[in-house]
Amino acid sequence: MSDVIVAISTPLAPAGLGVVRLSGENAPAVADRLFRPIDGARKPSALSGYTAAYGHVFDETGDFDDAVALVFRAPHSYTGENVVEISCHGGLYILQRAVRAAIAAGARPAEAGEFTKRAFLNGKMDLTGADAVMDLIGAQGELAAKTALAAREGATFRALEAVKADLLAVAAQAAAYVDYPYEDIPELTPEALTETLSAADNALTKLLSTFDAGKILREGLDTVIVGSPNVGKSTLMNRLSGYERSIVTDEAGTTRDVVEETVRLGNVTLRLADTAGIRETDNRAELIGVERAKDRLNRAALVLAVFDGGAPLSDDDRALAAQAAQNPLAIAVLNKSDVGCENEAFLRSLFAETVVISAKTGDGVDTLCAAVNRVTGLAGFTGDEAVLSTERQRAAAVAALEAVRRAAEAVTAGLTPDLIGADIDEAIAAISRLTGEKVSEAVVDEVFSRFCVGK
């Protein structure tokens, strides 16, 4: 019998409504000792699943709020256990007092992620689904939320289970052939093994290819706007920010420090840094800004290199273009399309993506958004894909792929079925670690330690 845990499951901030959640076999009985129904009869312990009662929460000093108690009966709850959610007014004092009343009634404070951990341990979700819970909570856009929800509902698990099922089938046949050599068991042909291993290789490679894009979708990108003075960097910053974040004047060198803002561009969160114009200068203050701009250029994940479409490229422009283009996530932004469009061919010869815009009028910003999606690998993402979301998942998938490839090499080398089977078994074990079917308690604890307490 599991003990009853309790926590506030809504944000710790004033709100119209706050929820205190209890989970455990005796959760309804504990709730009886802090929730009194208005009619005196519909106590939480007397309610069936998916039913609610209105009443008051109380402690040893008496009633302190009116509330609604909603009961979920095992196994049809988030945790797979009996769950009671008490909805009070959302004042922090009221919620904390309700938690103290629950503890006095026999519950204990939940640990970080313990509700979701119990859901995992009770078979309500696999470990990839549990990982996706925090991604869903932290989603900053529609595509990020949709991708996290797909993982929460088993998209990644199903993709991995399909690979594991195929590997288990050939592993079982190989083991049977080795263990029972005198039985009439058909030998696995090299062709059949190669076909299965190739399919597994393709599926795992495809899954691994989603990791970087998925990480960008969840975490966003450190992005720098660089260029020579007066090419329109600050105007672009303001256009993307939606307000006058950077000072814009006709005087070169207006921006001398790094100006930062977080913006949404399509499906991606960009942590934008507008920098000083990069050029040779004897002005000490401007020189400090230029050095900071170069430092950001070297450290940024995404580079928006801005050039003036209405003027020939200077030597400084060409040097900057050559340096920026070394970043695989660099986009050449040819600004001032309302004035002219020089230098496009040259920039397209250096950069994988070149867009023509007018930061002043907003023309071409949608093209910039599409280019960002392409360089980040998000173009074509629908949100329904199986996606790897953590370094733990990625490491396990890499281990599985390496084992599959060793098995394929063993087939090509003509090694015996038992040696081939050993590598296949390693691939299966790695997939099982990824989904949580065979994972140590320490790993489980690490996964859920990053959760908020009420989840």
URJODA-V120942 format. One record per backbone hydrogen bond with DSSP energy under -1.0 kcal/mol. CO is the residue of the C=O (numbers start at 1). NH is the residue of the N-H. Records with the same first field share a line. If there is no record, write none. Layout:
CO: NH + NH
This chain:
4: 108
5: 23
6: 110
7: 21
11: 13
18: 88
19: 9
20: 86
21: 7
22: 84
23: 5
24: 27
26: 30
27: 31
28: 32
30: 33
31: 34 + 35
34: 58
36: 56
37: 40
41: 43
43: 46
44: 47
51: 71
53: 69
54: 38
55: 67
56: 36
57: 64 + 65
59: 62
62: 59
65: 57
67: 55
68: 87
69: 53
70: 85
71: 50
72: 83
73: 76
75: 77
82: 24
83: 72
84: 22
85: 70
86: 20
87: 68
88: 18
91: 95
92: 96
93: 97
94: 98
95: 99
96: 100
97: 101
98: 102
99: 103
100: 104
101: 105
102: 107
103: 106
108: 6
111: 114
113: 117
114: 118
115: 119
116: 120
117: 121
118: 122
119: 124
120: 123
126: 130
127: 131
128: 132
130: 133
132: 136
133: 137
134: 138
141: 145
142: 146
143: 147
144: 148
145: 149
146: 150
147: 151
148: 152
149: 153
150: 155
151: 154
154: 158
155: 159
156: 160
157: 161
158: 162
159: 163
160: 164
161: 165
162: 166
163: 167
164: 168
165: 169
166: 170
167: 171
168: 172
169: 173
170: 174
171: 175
172: 176
173: 177
174: 178
175: 179
176: 180
180: 183
183: 185
189: 193
190: 194
191: 195
192: 196
193: 197
194: 198
195: 199
196: 200
197: 201
198: 202
199: 203
200: 204
201: 205
202: 206
203: 207
204: 208
205: 209
207: 210
208: 211
210: 214
211: 215
212: 216
213: 217
214: 218
215: 219
216: 220
221: 271
222: 301 + 302
223: 273
224: 304
225: 275
226: 306
227: 278
228: 231
232: 236
233: 237
234: 238
235: 239
236: 240
237: 241
238: 242
243: 245
259: 274
261: 272
263: 270
265: 268
268: 265
269: 221
270: 263 + 272
271: 223
272: 261
273: 225
274: 259
283: 287
284: 288
285: 289
286: 290
287: 291
288: 292
289: 293
290: 294
291: 295
292: 296
293: 297
294: 298
295: 299
296: 300
302: 224
303: 331
304: 226
305: 333
307: 335
308: 311
309: 342
314: 318
315: 319
316: 320
317: 321
318: 322
319: 323
320: 324
321: 325
323: 326
324: 327
329: 303
331: 305
332: 355
333: 307 + 335
334: 357
335: 309
336: 339 + 340
343: 347
344: 348
345: 349
347: 350 + 351
353: 332
355: 334
357: 337
358: 362
362: 365
363: 358
364: 368
365: 369
366: 370
367: 371
368: 372
369: 373
370: 374
371: 375
372: 376
373: 378 + 379
378: 381
390: 394
391: 395
392: 396
393: 397
394: 398
395: 399
396: 400
397: 401
398: 402
399: 403
400: 404
401: 405
402: 406
403: 407
404: 408
405: 409
406: 410
407: 411
408: 412
409: 413
410: 415
411: 414
416: 420
417: 421
418: 422
419: 423
420: 424
421: 425
422: 426
423: 427
424: 428
425: 429
426: 430
427: 431
428: 432
429: 433
430: 434
431: 435
432: 436 + 437 + 438
435: 127
440: 444
441: 445
442: 446
443: 447
444: 448
445: 449
448: 451
452: 113 + 455
